[in-house]
Amino acid sequence: MNKVELSLQSSRNETSAEHLQSELRGYFGYCFSKAAQRHRHLLDLHLGQYNIVSFQLGILRVLQKFGPLSQVDLGLTMGIDKASMVKFVDALEALGYLVRTAHPSDRRIKMLKIKKSGRAILPELIQAAKSAQKEFLSTLSASEKEMVLKIIPKLVGKGRCGE
């Protein structure tokens, strides 16, 4: 292919990609999925300076609010598979934010408890998450932001996230 043919081919590919993007934006599922991916990406960027990801923030927030919980129950409730839950908990334990202990009556059950250092860092992590949310919603008007924040929980329904 000569330079003119390559230029035309490249131009056609860009036009096709633009057309495809335009077409896909007409599908609710595509847009909703892309919005969720974008939010998760922004959240993980904002939390990255603390060496944690969004699910780990969720783990700490739940433990802060409800106290010690079993690792399996927390993973099931949050919609986190067992292997990922182990990785998230290992990392949080290594950072010194939580401790994993045996259940008092059943040593097979691992209990998770937030540590003082986890409680201390949590306000910073929550602020980082709020900054990510603000950035994510920045293209919306105040009334649109309010509407989205009311509607999204309704779409999750009464089941667990991820079901």
Number of C-alpha atoms within 10 A of each C-alpha: 7 6 8 9 10 11 12 11 13 12 12 12 12 12 12 12 12 12 12 11 11 11 10 13 14 10 10 10 11 12 13 12 11 13 13 13 12 13 17 18 16 21 21 21 18 22 23 14 11 14 13 18 18 18 19 18 20 13 22 24 19 16 20 16 9 9 12 19 19 16 21 18 14 18 19 15 13 18 15 18 11 13 9 12 21 15 12 19 21 15 16 22 18 11 14 14 20 24 18 19 16 13 15 10 7 8 10 10 17 18 19 24 23 24 16 12 12 23 16 11 13 17 12 13 22 15 13 21 20 14 16 21 16 14 13 18 17 11 10 12 10 10 9 12 15 12 11 12 12 11 11 10 11 9 9 12 10 8 8 11 14 10 8
